[in-house]
Amino acid sequence: MRPKFSLLNILVAIVGIALLIFTVRRVGWSEVVSGVTSVGWWFVLVVLLGATRMACRARAWMICADDAPQHFSTTALQHPSTSAPQHLPFRDAFGAMLAADALGNLTPLGLLASEPTKIMLTRSRVSTVTSVASVTIENAFYTASVLVVLLAGTWFFFQRAGVPPALEQLAEVIVFAIVIAAVIGFWLARSQPALLSRFAPLITKLAGRTAIPAEAIREVESRIYGVLGWPLGRLAHVGAWEVAFHVFAVAEVWLVLRLLPGAAGATLVDAFLLESAGRFVTIAFKFIPYRLGIDEAGSGAVAQVIGIGPAAGVTLALVRRLRILVLNVFGLIRLARA
């Protein structure tokens, strides 16, 4: 499959670059270049805000991994050193987040590449049971927060006058997808199906073992469904870090918009709309490496609808792409040291 993925990456990159060039030329090279230049040294703060967002999810992940029951004693899944800490340190969680994001952006595998990377990079700190369960739980919290952002963003989007039919249909698709996801989540919480047990071979591969006892798989499922019994304070703590992730994302968008010549009057609502649209694009096109051209086209279209102008939206997407590339460099360095 490796040659096929390589060819796919090349083809997607070519199409993405072509779309990117078309989008930039449509709104004007000079306006986009002027906008990117106007950010200047503020780009350092943009990168820091992006890193802070990663740190927020790392903290949420740590809470999901910490204080987990340690009664499971299958030797094949425990850390080989009995003196190892039974919690996930921030440095390891943050580094794994950066590495996972880089790998997820570079390959068409998306989550199939990023989430196993987190597990593999942290299994020297916590047991594989804890790692798999905590990654799954944190992703569930993150998904729930994204659904709320998308729902709120769709509602605000409908409040804008003169929404084109195409964008109105897109908003309806978002609402429908949110409802479906909520129904699935509710069903999982009520029925607690043994999904992981059915994918035991895949989990065995991720764990780097020749075999994993069925008890281990059941333990992972038990910890995941055990979230329903967590104290309210712990649930709120994880949720607060996920909310902080989105707050810093909106702050990043607002900062960049305020620096752009044609969007200095942008409000926080405008920033929220662009961030929610960007979050939808990220989820819908995660299989496309770096979403080349798609981020710019989507951001430009939404910016035009809300009255900021397509040039500002395209420039915003380009600045954020540069930030992603910078953070991904650090992620690849962490991955190389693994």
LINTA-V558007 format. One record per backbone hydrogen bond with DSSP energy under -0.5 kcal/mol. NH is the residue of the N-H (numbers start at 1). CO is the residue of the C=O. If there is no record, write none. Layout:
((NH | CO) (NH | CO))
This chain:
((5 | 1) (6 | 2) (7 | 3) (8 | 4) (9 | 5) (10 | 6) (11 | 7) (12 | 8) (13 | 9) (14 | 10) (15 | 11) (16 | 12) (17 | 13) (18 | 14) (19 | 15) (20 | 16) (21 | 17) (22 | 18) (23 | 19) (24 | 20) (25 | 21) (26 | 22) (27 | 23) (28 | 24) (32 | 28) (33 | 29) (34 | 30) (35 | 31) (36 | 32) (37 | 33) (38 | 34) (39 | 35) (39 | 36) (40 | 36) (40 | 37) (42 | 39) (43 | 40) (44 | 41) (45 | 42) (46 | 42) (47 | 43) (48 | 44) (49 | 45) (50 | 46) (51 | 47) (52 | 48) (53 | 49) (54 | 50) (55 | 51) (56 | 52) (57 | 53) (58 | 54) (59 | 55) (60 | 56) (61 | 57) (62 | 58) (63 | 59) (64 | 60) (65 | 61) (66 | 62) (68 | 65) (77 | 74) (78 | 74) (82 | 80) (84 | 81) (89 | 87) (93 | 89) (94 | 90) (95 | 91) (96 | 92) (97 | 93) (98 | 94) (99 | 95) (100 | 96) (101 | 97) (102 | 98) (103 | 99) (104 | 100) (105 | 101) (106 | 102) (107 | 103) (110 | 107) (112 | 109) (113 | 110) (114 | 110) (115 | 111) (116 | 111) (117 | 113) (118 | 114) (119 | 115) (120 | 116) (121 | 117) (122 | 118) (122 | 119) (123 | 119) (125 | 122) (126 | 122) (128 | 77) (131 | 127) (132 | 128) (133 | 129) (134 | 130) (135 | 131) (136 | 132) (137 | 133) (138 | 134) (139 | 135) (140 | 136) (141 | 137) (142 | 138) (143 | 139) (144 | 140) (145 | 141) (146 | 142) (147 | 143) (148 | 144) (149 | 145) (150 | 146) (151 | 147) (152 | 148) (153 | 149) (154 | 150) (155 | 151) (156 | 152) (157 | 153) (158 | 154) (159 | 155) (159 | 156) (160 | 156) (160 | 157) (168 | 164) (169 | 165) (170 | 166) (171 | 167) (172 | 168) (173 | 169) (174 | 170) (175 | 171) (176 | 172) (177 | 173) (178 | 174) (179 | 175) (180 | 176) (181 | 177) (182 | 178) (183 | 179) (184 | 180) (185 | 181) (186 | 182) (187 | 183) (188 | 184) (189 | 185) (190 | 186) (191 | 187) (192 | 188) (195 | 193) (198 | 194) (198 | 195) (199 | 195) (199 | 196) (200 | 197) (203 | 199) (204 | 200) (205 | 201) (206 | 202) (207 | 203) (208 | 204) (208 | 205) (209 | 204) (216 | 213) (217 | 213) (218 | 214) (219 | 215) (220 | 216) (221 | 217) (222 | 218) (223 | 219) (224 | 220) (225 | 221) (226 | 222) (227 | 224) (228 | 225) (229 | 226) (230 | 227) (235 | 231) (236 | 232) (237 | 233) (238 | 234) (239 | 235) (240 | 236) (241 | 237) (242 | 238) (243 | 239) (244 | 240) (245 | 241) (246 | 242) (247 | 243) (248 | 244) (249 | 245) (250 | 246) (251 | 247) (252 | 248) (253 | 249) (254 | 250) (255 | 251) (256 | 252) (257 | 253) (258 | 254) (259 | 255) (259 | 256) (260 | 256) (260 | 257) (263 | 260) (266 | 263) (271 | 267) (272 | 268) (273 | 269) (274 | 270) (275 | 271) (276 | 272) (277 | 273) (278 | 274) (279 | 275) (280 | 276) (281 | 277) (282 | 278) (283 | 279) (284 | 280) (285 | 281) (286 | 283) (288 | 285) (289 | 287) (290 | 105) (291 | 288) (292 | 289) (294 | 291) (295 | 291) (297 | 293) (298 | 294) (299 | 295) (300 | 296) (301 | 297) (302 | 298) (303 | 299) (304 | 300) (305 | 301) (306 | 302) (307 | 304) (308 | 303) (309 | 303) (313 | 309) (314 | 310) (315 | 311) (316 | 312) (317 | 313) (318 | 314) (319 | 315) (320 | 316) (321 | 317) (322 | 318) (323 | 319) (324 | 320) (325 | 321) (326 | 322) (327 | 323) (328 | 324) (329 | 325) (330 | 326) (331 | 327) (332 | 328) (333 | 329) (334 | 330) (335 | 331) (336 | 332) (337 | 333) (338 | 335))
